[in-house]
Amino acid sequence: MTDDLERLANGVLWPGFFGTTAPQWLRDELSDGLAGVVYFGQNVSDELSALSADILAANPDALIGIDEEGGSVTRLESASGSTVPGAAQLGLLDDLVASERTGAELARRVRAVGANVVLGPVADVNTDPRNPVIGVRAFGDDPDLVSRHVVATIDGLQDAAVAACVKHFPGHGDTHLDSHHALPEITLDVDDIERVHLAPFRAAVEAGVDAVMTAHIVVPAWGEQPATLNPRVLGMLRDWGYDGVIITDALDMAAIRETVGLGGGAALALAAGADLLCIGNPTNPGDAALPDQDERDFRAARDGIVAALRDGSLPRERMEEAAARVATLAAKLRAAAAGAEEAEEAFDAADIVRRVLTVSGEAPRASDLAVIDARRRSTLAVDSAGSYVAAALAGDGVSVRLDVAAAPIDDQDRVLDEMRAAAGTTVLLIDRPDTDDAQRALVERAAVRDAGAVVVNVGLPAVRPLPLPVVEVAAASRLGAQLAREALLGRFPVSQRTPRAG
């Protein structure tokens, strides 16, 4: 049985956990006021609805969150790839109705498995093309475009009785580092940050967003602490009149765990103004994860909070305020779910993505495809190299994975020659044509060795022209790959695109 301070701390904690059933420790803590859970890929199975029911039986007010952005980021379809448009695709289309309906579809899918919080949409303005963690997860690089699609998606989600959580405040779009592994620093002029990167978050607040997620990034002009731990940064939201829930990005990320530690980070985040602490995914340490890593991480966070409450560095009033905001959101969602009705409008995800696909150059009319998957490796946030993309693109044809960052040139050329000799058109599957020299070099050598080859780019659309025809998809998703395949097989026309000079 938890004591008073542990129970109070439970009300602001949001852990991940191992398995497709709720472990006993988790059920016990839910019964003692744990705020809820965050689902990750390892929790998803055909029995996910039963898992949610089990969690809600232990705590009927549990918040069940999930990273379900569509496009390149999915948990519900982590084994097979998303069948929902991604943010970059929606931004390129710039159809607000499509974005709102996509939000409603995400809400429908999430509610169908018993969850009630979507960790999205991404409100970052992706102004650095090298960005390893945002990229096509953002609606684009223009603050006005991002703002209007963020609001449309929020409307779609929240009208369907699911909380939206915009991320990653105050903006993760102008960095070339991944906060899962490092502590990015944003050195832009403050006026630029406020004009470009804060604009979508202001729009989200004005639209009544239920939750805002923090970023583990440092803006030196606002202090040396990362935003998650910085009262000046989080205080901006309150100064704007926002009284919803501030949620931390995962505290197990290196930007927090390897600096102040998980327990210290939990206490500092609350003191800075955060309300709900996402502890993280216990599978992130990989082979180093202990069998009880989920419970260890949860207890480390809670112990850090309780210690800070006892020594006075974290005022109890701040804790009670945070827990009250979390409880208010839970009550709102419970009431909304009771009165929610299923949307009657049909959602045609494929039609949205078809309208986005473009091709530069004259793509060959193919009968079979032989795919060389040369994309970057996956990150903790994005399954960039998910095999389902290449598999969906190849269909009944062949596909091979080629790590261009590690494979010698001779080996790469051997693969190019083998795929040219295989049945079908050679397809180079890439995702960083403007920022990955190895990917671009592969395309350039392929153009010499196989003039009939074609490129499928699932990353940000290429700015610098490539020497082969390029089908631009703008999402590493199963749906995008399937439609790129259909386009190459001539099953529907694709709009022509002329890359900008860069």
DACOR-V862693 format. One record per residue. N is the residue number from 0. RES is the residue in three letters. PHI is phi in whole degrees, -180 to 180 (* if undefined). D_CENTER is the distance of its C-alpha to the mean C-alpha in Angstrom with 2 decimals. Layout:
# DACOR-V862693
N;RES;PHI;D_CENTER
N;RES;PHI;D_CENTER
This chain:
# DACOR-V862693
0;MET;*;35.64
1;THR;-76;33.66
2;ASP;-86;35.63
3;ASP;-61;35.18
4;LEU;-69;32.90
5;GLU;-65;30.68
6;ARG;-65;30.42
7;LEU;-62;29.56
8;ALA;-65;26.80
9;ASN;-56;25.47
10;GLY;-69;24.83
11;VAL;-125;22.02
12;LEU;-108;20.35
13;TRP;-136;17.24
14;PRO;-88;17.27
15;GLY;-93;15.74
16;PHE;-158;18.53
17;PHE;-81;19.90
18;GLY;94;21.02
19;THR;-102;21.13
20;THR;-130;23.72
21;ALA;-77;23.87
22;PRO;-66;25.82
23;GLN;-60;28.90
24;TRP;-59;27.84
25;LEU;-69;24.84
26;ARG;-61;27.14
27;ASP;-63;29.63
28;GLU;-70;27.30
29;LEU;-61;26.00
30;SER;-68;29.69
31;ASP;-104;30.14
32;GLY;91;27.68
33;LEU;-57;24.28
34;ALA;-62;21.74
35;GLY;154;19.65
36;VAL;-143;16.99
37;VAL;-117;13.32
38;TYR;-85;12.90
39;PHE;-123;11.41
40;GLY;-56;12.41
41;GLN;-70;15.85
42;ASN;-90;16.66
43;VAL;-87;16.36
44;SER;-152;19.77
45;ASP;-66;22.21
46;GLU;-103;23.25
47;LEU;-64;20.05
48;SER;-62;21.98
49;ALA;-67;24.74
50;LEU;-63;22.53
51;SER;-61;21.33
52;ALA;-62;25.02
53;ASP;-64;26.05
54;ILE;-64;23.70
55;LEU;-72;24.93
56;ALA;-68;28.47
57;ALA;-75;28.22
58;ASN;-150;26.75
59;PRO;-60;26.85
60;ASP;-100;24.86
61;ALA;-63;21.92
62;LEU;-88;18.47
63;ILE;-115;16.24
64;GLY;-103;12.54
65;ILE;-156;9.71
66;ASP;-77;5.94
67;GLU;-128;7.07
68;GLU;-91;5.72
69;GLY;84;8.32
70;GLY;63;9.11
71;SER;-80;7.57
72;VAL;-124;4.97
73;THR;-147;7.48
74;ARG;-111;9.49
75;LEU;-63;12.50
76;GLU;-116;13.14
77;SER;-63;12.04
78;ALA;-80;15.69
79;SER;-127;16.25
80;GLY;97;13.26
81;SER;-70;11.94
82;THR;-114;14.82
83;VAL;-121;13.16
84;PRO;-57;12.94
85;GLY;-95;9.91
86;ALA;-61;9.93
87;ALA;-62;12.07
88;GLN;-63;14.35
89;LEU;-67;14.91
90;GLY;-67;15.64
91;LEU;-65;18.03
92;LEU;-71;19.70
93;ASP;55;19.94
94;ASP;-118;21.05
95;LEU;-65;20.24
96;VAL;-64;21.55
97;ALA;-63;19.12
98;SER;-68;16.14
99;GLU;-64;17.84
100;ARG;-69;18.61
101;THR;-66;15.12
102;GLY;-60;14.14
103;ALA;-64;17.26
104;GLU;-68;16.52
105;LEU;-59;13.19
106;ALA;-63;15.35
107;ARG;-61;18.10
108;ARG;-66;16.28
109;VAL;-69;14.91
110;ARG;-64;18.40
111;ALA;-64;20.04
112;VAL;-105;18.90
113;GLY;90;19.84
114;ALA;-88;16.60
115;ASN;-143;16.62
116;VAL;-134;13.55
117;VAL;-101;10.22
118;LEU;-82;7.62
119;GLY;176;7.25
120;PRO;-81;8.32
121;VAL;-73;7.20
122;ALA;-105;10.82
123;ASP;-71;11.00
124;VAL;-99;13.83
125;ASN;-81;13.34
126;THR;-93;16.97
127;ASP;-111;17.00
128;PRO;-64;16.76
129;ARG;-81;16.66
130;ASN;-51;13.29
131;PRO;-87;11.90
132;VAL;-121;8.38
133;ILE;-109;7.67
134;GLY;56;10.17
135;VAL;-73;9.69
136;ARG;-74;6.34
137;ALA;-92;9.16
138;PHE;-70;12.12
139;GLY;163;14.44
140;ASP;-113;16.68
141;ASP;-112;19.01
142;PRO;-63;18.70
143;ASP;-69;20.72
144;LEU;-62;18.76
145;VAL;-60;15.38
146;SER;-60;17.27
147;ARG;-70;18.80
148;HIS;-80;15.81
149;VAL;-60;13.91
150;VAL;-64;17.15
151;ALA;-62;17.63
152;THR;-69;14.37
153;ILE;-57;15.22
154;ASP;-59;18.65
155;GLY;-63;17.65
156;LEU;-69;15.69
157;GLN;-76;18.26
158;ASP;-68;21.25
159;ALA;-102;20.36
160;ALA;69;20.61
161;VAL;-125;16.97
162;ALA;-75;15.70
163;ALA;-95;12.96
164;CYS;-131;11.27
165;VAL;-71;10.59
166;LYS;-150;8.94
167;HIS;-122;9.89
168;PHE;-66;13.67
169;PRO;-94;15.88
170;GLY;126;13.65
171;HIS;-105;11.82
172;GLY;-84;12.81
173;ASP;-113;16.14
174;THR;-143;15.72
175;HIS;-113;16.29
176;LEU;-114;15.56
177;ASP;-102;12.67
178;SER;-69;13.06
179;HIS;-67;12.49
180;HIS;-121;15.87
181;ALA;-151;17.51
182;LEU;-114;18.06
183;PRO;-66;17.35
184;GLU;-122;20.02
185;ILE;-104;20.05
186;THR;-107;23.67
187;LEU;-64;23.69
188;ASP;-63;26.48
189;VAL;-57;25.75
190;ASP;-61;26.86
191;ASP;-68;24.25
192;ILE;-61;21.47
193;GLU;-69;22.85
194;ARG;-73;23.54
195;VAL;-98;20.34
196;HIS;-86;17.44
197;LEU;-84;18.62
198;ALA;-55;19.62
199;PRO;-65;16.53
200;PHE;-72;16.39
201;ARG;-61;20.12
202;ALA;-63;19.75
203;ALA;-65;17.31
204;VAL;-62;19.83
205;GLU;-64;22.67
206;ALA;-83;21.08
207;GLY;84;21.08
208;VAL;-61;17.47
209;ASP;-75;17.63
210;ALA;-148;15.29
211;VAL;-130;13.84
212;MET;-100;11.65
213;THR;-83;13.24
214;ALA;-112;12.49
215;HIS;-88;14.56
216;ILE;-128;16.27
217;VAL;-106;20.01
218;VAL;-113;21.80
219;PRO;-53;25.41
220;ALA;-64;26.98
221;TRP;-109;25.67
222;GLY;121;26.54
223;GLU;-87;25.77
224;GLN;-84;23.34
225;PRO;-63;19.55
226;ALA;-52;18.38
227;THR;-58;17.45
228;LEU;-111;21.12
229;ASN;-109;22.75
230;PRO;-63;24.80
231;ARG;-68;25.50
232;VAL;-70;21.90
233;LEU;-67;21.04
234;GLY;-65;24.48
235;MET;-58;23.62
236;LEU;-61;21.68
237;ARG;-68;24.81
238;ASP;-64;27.02
239;TRP;-78;25.36
240;GLY;94;26.45
241;TYR;-76;23.16
242;ASP;-124;24.06
243;GLY;-84;20.92
244;VAL;-87;18.87
245;ILE;-96;17.25
246;ILE;-109;14.69
247;THR;-79;14.08
248;ASP;-66;11.04
249;ALA;-57;12.09
250;LEU;-78;15.72
251;ASP;-84;16.05
252;MET;-68;14.34
253;ALA;-57;17.25
254;ALA;-58;17.29
255;ILE;-109;18.65
256;ARG;-58;20.04
257;GLU;-93;22.07
258;THR;-114;23.39
259;VAL;-100;24.42
260;GLY;86;23.45
261;LEU;-66;21.51
262;GLY;-68;24.48
263;GLY;-65;25.35
264;GLY;-64;21.85
265;ALA;-61;21.79
266;ALA;-66;25.14
267;LEU;-67;24.46
268;ALA;-63;21.26
269;LEU;-64;23.34
270;ALA;-62;26.24
271;ALA;-77;24.15
272;GLY;124;23.23
273;ALA;-71;20.07
274;ASP;-115;20.63
275;LEU;-134;18.22
276;LEU;-105;17.16
277;CYS;-79;14.15
278;ILE;-78;15.99
279;GLY;130;13.47
280;ASN;-98;13.45
281;PRO;-67;17.12
282;THR;-84;16.60
283;ASN;-59;15.07
284;PRO;-68;18.69
285;GLY;67;19.36
286;ASP;-65;23.12
287;ALA;-81;23.79
288;ALA;-67;22.30
289;LEU;-82;25.30
290;PRO;-58;26.05
291;ASP;-113;25.63
292;GLN;-58;22.74
293;ASP;-62;20.96
294;GLU;-69;24.13
295;ARG;-60;24.90
296;ASP;-64;21.68
297;PHE;-60;22.20
298;ARG;-69;25.83
299;ALA;-63;25.24
300;ALA;-65;23.12
301;ARG;-66;25.71
302;ASP;-62;28.61
303;GLY;-65;27.43
304;ILE;-67;27.30
305;VAL;-63;30.68
306;ALA;-62;32.28
307;ALA;-69;31.25
308;LEU;-65;32.63
309;ARG;-73;35.82
310;ASP;-91;36.44
311;GLY;86;35.70
312;SER;-73;32.95
313;LEU;-121;30.67
314;PRO;-63;32.71
315;ARG;-61;32.84
316;GLU;-62;32.68
317;ARG;-65;29.21
318;MET;-63;28.09
319;GLU;-66;29.77
320;GLU;-62;28.21
321;ALA;-63;24.66
322;ALA;-63;25.54
323;ALA;-67;27.16
324;ARG;-64;24.12
325;VAL;-63;22.08
326;ALA;-65;25.06
327;THR;-63;25.42
328;LEU;-65;21.93
329;ALA;-60;22.65
330;ALA;-66;25.98
331;LYS;-61;24.66
332;LEU;-68;22.24
333;ARG;-64;25.05
334;ALA;-68;27.43
335;ALA;-65;25.11
336;ALA;-64;24.48
337;ALA;-66;28.26
338;GLY;-107;28.92
339;ALA;-75;26.07
340;GLU;-119;27.12
341;GLU;-69;25.35
342;ALA;-64;24.61
343;GLU;-95;27.38
344;GLU;-73;25.98
345;ALA;-70;25.01
346;PHE;-116;21.62
347;ASP;-111;21.91
348;ALA;-64;18.57
349;ALA;-63;20.60
350;ASP;-63;22.68
351;ILE;-62;19.82
352;VAL;-70;18.57
353;ARG;-57;22.24
354;ARG;-70;22.87
355;VAL;-93;20.25
356;LEU;-58;21.43
357;THR;-136;23.96
358;VAL;-134;26.24
359;SER;-107;28.09
360;GLY;87;31.45
361;GLU;-100;33.29
362;ALA;-72;31.25
363;PRO;-69;33.66
364;ARG;-82;34.23
365;ALA;-96;33.21
366;SER;-112;34.47
367;ASP;-138;32.45
368;LEU;-122;29.54
369;ALA;-116;29.47
370;VAL;-101;25.99
371;ILE;-106;25.42
372;ASP;-89;21.79
373;ALA;-110;21.58
374;ARG;-71;17.87
375;ARG;-64;16.61
376;ARG;-70;15.83
377;SER;-66;12.57
378;THR;-109;10.76
379;LEU;-66;9.84
380;ALA;-88;6.07
381;VAL;-130;6.57
382;ASP;-82;9.76
383;SER;-58;11.17
384;ALA;-104;14.62
385;GLY;-51;14.37
386;SER;-65;18.03
387;TYR;-65;17.55
388;VAL;-68;16.96
389;ALA;-64;20.30
390;ALA;-65;21.97
391;ALA;-68;21.23
392;LEU;-71;22.38
393;ALA;-74;25.48
394;GLY;61;26.48
395;ASP;-84;29.95
396;GLY;-83;30.14
397;VAL;-103;29.43
398;SER;-145;26.41
399;VAL;-140;26.29
400;ARG;-90;23.72
401;LEU;-130;24.82
402;ASP;-86;23.46
403;VAL;-69;24.80
404;ALA;-75;24.07
405;ALA;-118;26.52
406;ALA;-74;28.82
407;PRO;-61;32.17
408;ILE;-57;33.08
409;ASP;-60;35.81
410;ASP;-67;33.45
411;GLN;-64;31.11
412;ASP;-67;34.18
413;ARG;-62;35.42
414;VAL;-64;32.23
415;LEU;-58;32.58
416;ASP;-70;36.19
417;GLU;-65;35.55
418;MET;-74;33.02
419;ARG;-65;35.43
420;ALA;-80;38.07
421;ALA;-76;36.00
422;ALA;-70;36.30
423;GLY;106;34.19
424;THR;-82;32.43
425;THR;-73;30.48
426;VAL;-120;26.83
427;LEU;-96;24.88
428;LEU;-95;21.15
429;ILE;-131;19.42
430;ASP;-144;16.28
431;ARG;-143;17.69
432;PRO;-66;21.12
433;ASP;-97;21.74
434;THR;-124;20.59
435;ASP;-113;21.37
436;ASP;-62;25.16
437;ALA;-69;25.40
438;GLN;-65;23.55
439;ARG;-64;25.75
440;ALA;-64;28.82
441;LEU;-62;28.25
442;VAL;-62;28.15
443;GLU;-66;31.27
444;ARG;-72;33.16
445;ALA;-63;32.21
446;ALA;-62;33.70
447;VAL;-79;36.95
448;ARG;-86;37.10
449;ASP;-150;35.86
450;ALA;-65;36.33
451;GLY;-92;35.14
452;ALA;-74;31.63
453;VAL;-141;28.54
454;VAL;-110;25.03
455;VAL;-116;21.80
456;ASN;-107;19.01
457;VAL;-102;15.41
458;GLY;-99;14.22
459;LEU;-61;15.30
460;PRO;-54;18.77
461;ALA;-65;21.58
462;VAL;-93;23.71
463;ARG;-82;26.46
464;PRO;-60;28.26
465;LEU;-107;28.28
466;PRO;-82;31.57
467;LEU;-129;30.41
468;PRO;-59;29.18
469;VAL;-127;25.41
470;VAL;-93;23.41
471;GLU;-93;20.29
472;VAL;-110;17.42
473;ALA;69;14.35
474;ALA;-168;11.87
475;ALA;-90;12.04
476;SER;-126;12.67
477;ARG;-64;15.87
478;LEU;-62;16.88
479;GLY;-61;16.72
480;ALA;-67;18.68
481;GLN;-61;21.17
482;LEU;-74;21.91
483;ALA;-63;22.32
484;ARG;-62;24.78
485;GLU;-60;26.60
486;ALA;-65;26.92
487;LEU;-69;28.43
488;LEU;-84;30.75
489;GLY;78;31.93
490;ARG;-85;30.96
491;PHE;-157;29.82
492;PRO;-75;30.30
493;VAL;-121;27.63
494;SER;-67;27.96
495;GLN;-80;29.18
496;ARG;-134;27.28
497;THR;-114;28.92
498;PRO;-60;26.77
499;ARG;-71;27.66
500;ALA;-69;29.87
501;GLY;-148;28.09
